[in-house]
Amino acid sequence: MTATLIDGKAVAADLKQKIQENVTYLKSEYGVTPGLATVLVGERPDSKAYVASKQKACAELGMNSYGLPLPADISQHELLTQVQALARDSNVHGILVQLPLPEHLDAETILGAIPIEKDVDGFSPLNVGRLSMKNREPLFVPCTPLGCLRLIESTGTQIEGARAVVLGRSNIVGLPMAFLLLHRNATITICHSRTRDLPDLVRQADIVVAAIGKTRFVQGSWIKPGAVVIDVGINEIPDATKKSGKRLVGDVDFDSAQAVAGFITPVPGGVGPMTIAMLMQNTLTAAQRAAGLIK
Ligand SMILES: NC(=O)c1ccc[n+]([C@@H]2O[C@H](COP(=O)([O-])OP(=O)(O)OC[C@H]3O[C@@H](n4cnc5c(N)ncnc54)[C@H](OP(=O)(O)O)[C@@H]3O)[C@@H](O)[C@H]2O)c1
């Protein structure tokens, strides 16, 4: 069997098209332009690139983006003051603080200053708490797992009753992913660095989500024939054929897994584009809520 590729770029493009239509409607009918504030502290090249791609997506979809580049040595008090000002600004519907912050800053306190209704990253303990409970609706769900869920749904695979293995238990990806699948009535196993017999657990899974940050860790021989494999990992490896001298690969050994799986995401071009699309969706939702159009 050769797995069908799940084209994250195409699924994201469809979603962005719908978001753009909603943004146009919101502007023309209600005079509201969704606005996303991006707080970037310091000069980390990866963080700068992520923020730039989020701002670019806002521009493409007709949303406002408010960039707040701040010096790496900003004090906790000053950063808090800036985030609090964004919290009060009615033109700003979503606030994103790019992580990681420099070590002298307390990320939890800073993130705590983002009101739940502007928490478009879905990282606030209140949103996470609601996601982890039965019959409670978070206002926002973290963008990467939400994007993964969309990709799984795009395959037409029945999630209800499926066995799903999530590799990784981070607050940003693994845990929310597991809850999203659980709420869709899958049976979940969450694996982490201390899990025993990992290959055997993965072999039982109809759906595998790998989010561990380990280059080509999951082998094709671990994959159940026909399974859906979602590779969240972003790992750099040297590649002399590239101008940059490197390229990105996932947490799954793509070639061996593709030979066994039913569906598989590529890296790049799988989960990455969905993460940004879901951030745009969350920002639109925040603006629609602020305008009283949805709950
Ligand atoms: N495509 C995207 O948009 C996107 C977005 C976010 C993240 N990512 C990528 O996804 C990956 C994971 O990100 P993250 O933020 O969730 O990482 P993280 O916070 O470092 O968490 C990694 C998780 O993997 C587990 N783990 C590590 N080694 C393992 C092993 N050998 N076997 C089983 N589990 C193991 C860890 O277990 P313990 O808890 O026991 O330490 C931890 O739960 C990274 O490559 C990151 O770059 C991609």
The ligand as a MOL file (V3000), in Angstrom:
LIG
                    3D

  0  0  0     0  0            999 V3000
M  V30 BEGIN CTAB
M  V30 COUNTS 48 52 0 0 0
M  V30 BEGIN ATOM
M  V30 1 N 3.8420 22.1220 12.4820 0
M  V30 2 C 3.5710 23.0170 13.4260 0
M  V30 3 O 2.8740 23.9800 13.2090 0
M  V30 4 C 4.1220 22.7880 14.8030 0
M  V30 5 C 3.5990 23.4680 15.9040 0
M  V30 6 C 4.1070 23.1760 17.1780 0
M  V30 7 C 5.1350 22.2450 17.3160 0
M  V30 8 N 5.6340 21.6490 16.1930 0 CHG=1
M  V30 9 C 6.7020 20.6420 16.2910 0
M  V30 10 O 6.1640 19.4930 16.9440 0
M  V30 11 C 7.1680 18.8590 17.7320 0
M  V30 12 C 6.6780 18.7590 19.1560 0
M  V30 13 O 6.4760 20.0550 19.6510 0
M  V30 14 P 6.1070 20.3260 21.1870 0
M  V30 15 O 6.0980 21.7890 21.3850 0
M  V30 16 O 4.9000 19.5390 21.5320 0 CHG=-1
M  V30 17 O 7.4160 19.6730 21.8770 0
M  V30 18 P 7.8120 19.4940 23.4100 0
M  V30 19 O 7.1300 20.4950 24.2610 0
M  V30 20 O 9.2930 19.4030 23.4140 0
M  V30 21 O 7.2060 18.0610 23.7930 0
M  V30 22 C 7.7440 16.8960 23.2550 0
M  V30 23 C 6.9780 15.7240 23.7790 0
M  V30 24 O 7.5110 14.5650 23.1630 0
M  V30 25 C 7.7720 13.5930 24.1680 0
M  V30 26 N 8.9310 12.7990 23.7780 0
M  V30 27 C 10.2120 13.1970 23.6570 0
M  V30 28 N 10.9890 12.1690 23.3140 0
M  V30 29 C 10.1900 11.0930 23.2090 0
M  V30 30 C 10.4080 9.7340 22.8980 0
M  V30 31 N 11.6190 9.2730 22.6140 0
M  V30 32 N 9.3410 8.9040 22.8830 0
M  V30 33 C 8.1020 9.3560 23.1640 0
M  V30 34 N 7.8390 10.6390 23.4710 0
M  V30 35 C 8.8700 11.4890 23.4990 0
M  V30 36 C 8.0590 14.3770 25.4220 0
M  V30 37 O 7.8190 13.5470 26.5370 0
M  V30 38 P 7.9650 14.0520 28.0730 0
M  V30 39 O 6.7230 14.8410 28.3430 0
M  V30 40 O 8.0620 12.7940 28.8470 0
M  V30 41 O 9.2110 14.8970 28.1110 0
M  V30 42 C 7.0800 15.5320 25.2860 0
M  V30 43 O 5.8250 15.2080 25.8080 0
M  V30 44 C 8.4230 19.7120 17.5340 0
M  V30 45 O 9.1840 19.1650 16.4580 0
M  V30 46 C 7.8900 21.0610 17.1230 0
M  V30 47 O 8.8000 21.8090 16.3360 0
M  V30 48 C 5.1450 21.8810 14.9640 0
M  V30 END ATOM
M  V30 BEGIN BOND
M  V30 1 1 1 2
M  V30 2 2 2 3
M  V30 3 1 2 4
M  V30 4 1 4 5
M  V30 5 2 4 48
M  V30 6 2 5 6
M  V30 7 1 6 7
M  V30 8 2 7 8
M  V30 9 1 8 9
M  V30 10 1 8 48
M  V30 11 1 9 10
M  V30 12 1 9 46
M  V30 13 1 10 11
M  V30 14 1 11 12
M  V30 15 1 11 44
M  V30 16 1 12 13
M  V30 17 1 13 14
M  V30 18 2 14 15
M  V30 19 1 14 16
M  V30 20 1 14 17
M  V30 21 1 17 18
M  V30 22 2 18 19
M  V30 23 1 18 20
M  V30 24 1 18 21
M  V30 25 1 21 22
M  V30 26 1 22 23
M  V30 27 1 23 24
M  V30 28 1 23 42
M  V30 29 1 24 25
M  V30 30 1 25 26
M  V30 31 1 25 36
M  V30 32 1 26 27
M  V30 33 1 26 35
M  V30 34 2 27 28
M  V30 35 1 28 29
M  V30 36 1 29 30
M  V30 37 2 29 35
M  V30 38 1 30 31
M  V30 39 2 30 32
M  V30 40 1 32 33
M  V30 41 2 33 34
M  V30 42 1 34 35
M  V30 43 1 36 37
M  V30 44 1 36 42
M  V30 45 1 37 38
M  V30 46 2 38 39
M  V30 47 1 38 40
M  V30 48 1 38 41
M  V30 49 1 42 43
M  V30 50 1 44 45
M  V30 51 1 44 46
M  V30 52 1 46 47
M  V30 END BOND
M  V30 END CTAB
M  END
